[in-house]
């Protein structure tokens, strides 16, 4: 369980940081039009990154 939470934490923190720093990059990779309001996408990245911090903290005592 600890390893799973740590891997989830790493994934979420990296994905969140990527979306916050490069909000239009995902859409260019997917071949989609750029979004008009990247701040909404950046907000989602921030929330996902915070979930990553939560997963990391939970990994210290997963049964608690």
C-alpha positions as CSV (number, residue, x, y, z in Angstrom):
1,X,0.0,0.0,0.0
2,X,2.8,2.4,0.8
3,X,4.5,1.9,-2.6
4,X,1.2,2.4,-4.4
5,X,0.5,5.7,-2.5
6,X,4.0,6.9,-3.2
7,X,3.8,6.1,-6.9
8,X,0.4,7.8,-7.1
9,X,1.9,10.8,-5.3
10,X,4.7,11.1,-7.8
11,X,2.4,10.8,-10.8
12,X,-0.1,13.4,-9.5
13,X,2.6,15.9,-8.5
14,X,4.4,15.6,-11.8
15,X,1.1,15.7,-13.8
16,X,-0.2,18.7,-11.8
17,X,3.1,20.6,-12.2
18,X,3.2,19.9,-16.0
19,X,-0.4,21.2,-16.4
20,X,0.3,24.3,-14.3
21,X,3.5,25.2,-16.1
22,X,2.5,24.2,-19.6
23,X,-1.3,24.4,-19.8
24,X,-1.6,24.3,-23.6
25,X,1.0,21.5,-24.1
26,X,-1.5,18.6,-23.5
27,X,-3.8,20.0,-26.2
28,X,-1.1,20.3,-28.7
29,X,0.0,16.7,-28.1
30,X,-3.6,15.4,-28.4
31,X,-4.0,17.4,-31.6
32,X,-6.8,19.5,-30.1
33,X,-7.4,23.2,-30.3
34,X,-5.9,25.3,-27.6
35,X,-8.3,26.2,-24.8
36,X,-9.4,29.8,-24.4
37,X,-9.1,29.9,-20.7
38,X,-5.9,28.0,-19.6
39,X,-6.3,29.2,-16.1
40,X,-9.1,26.7,-15.6
41,X,-6.8,23.8,-16.8
42,X,-4.1,25.2,-14.5
43,X,-6.5,25.1,-11.6
44,X,-7.3,21.5,-12.3
45,X,-3.5,20.8,-12.3
46,X,-3.1,22.5,-9.0
47,X,-5.9,20.4,-7.4
48,X,-4.3,17.2,-8.8
49,X,-0.9,18.2,-7.5
50,X,-2.4,18.8,-4.0
51,X,-4.0,15.3,-4.2
52,X,-0.4,14.1,-4.8
53,X,0.8,15.7,-1.6
54,X,-2.1,14.0,0.2
55,X,-1.1,10.6,-1.2
56,X,2.4,11.2,-0.1
57,X,1.5,12.1,3.4
58,X,-0.9,9.2,3.6
59,X,1.8,6.8,2.5
60,X,3.5,7.2,5.9
61,X,0.7,5.5,7.7
62,X,-1.8,4.0,5.2
63,X,-3.9,2.1,7.7
64,X,-4.7,5.1,9.8
